Amino acid sequence: MLDLKGLREAAMRKGMQLMSDPRVMRVMANPRVMGVMMQAFQLRGTIQGAVDKRARDIARRFRLATEEEVTSLRSRLRDMESMVQSLRARVEARAEDAPQARGAGRGNGEGNGRSGG
């Protein structure tokens, strides 16, 4: 399988070596070269945006969840799980307190809501 991370790191190392070469630095200082580089980076972003939009359209057409939607759902699920855990702890704490409160009220006729007669 292709190691993209290793390939990327090797390309970065080679790029850094090239940037330290005085000839490359001189070419990169040229305003026209800088303009072309900026256009290349902008084009990459434009293409990526168009591809992402097309992928979302296709996913919607086939009623598939997009990566963005799955990420959002996972986040909401984590929030809800946390809320359930918090509510469960509160219910358990009240359940532990309830028998003590009922037991304290039984001796004087309180606690069951009925009158003594």
PESUL-V82814 format. One record per pair of residues at least 24 apart in sequence whose ideal C-beta (glycine too) atoms are under 6 Angstrom apart, sorted by the first residue. I is the first residue (numbers start at 0). GAP is how many residues later the second one is. Records with the same first field share a line. If there is no record, write none. Layout:
BEGIN
I: GAP + GAP
END
This chain:
BEGIN
none
END
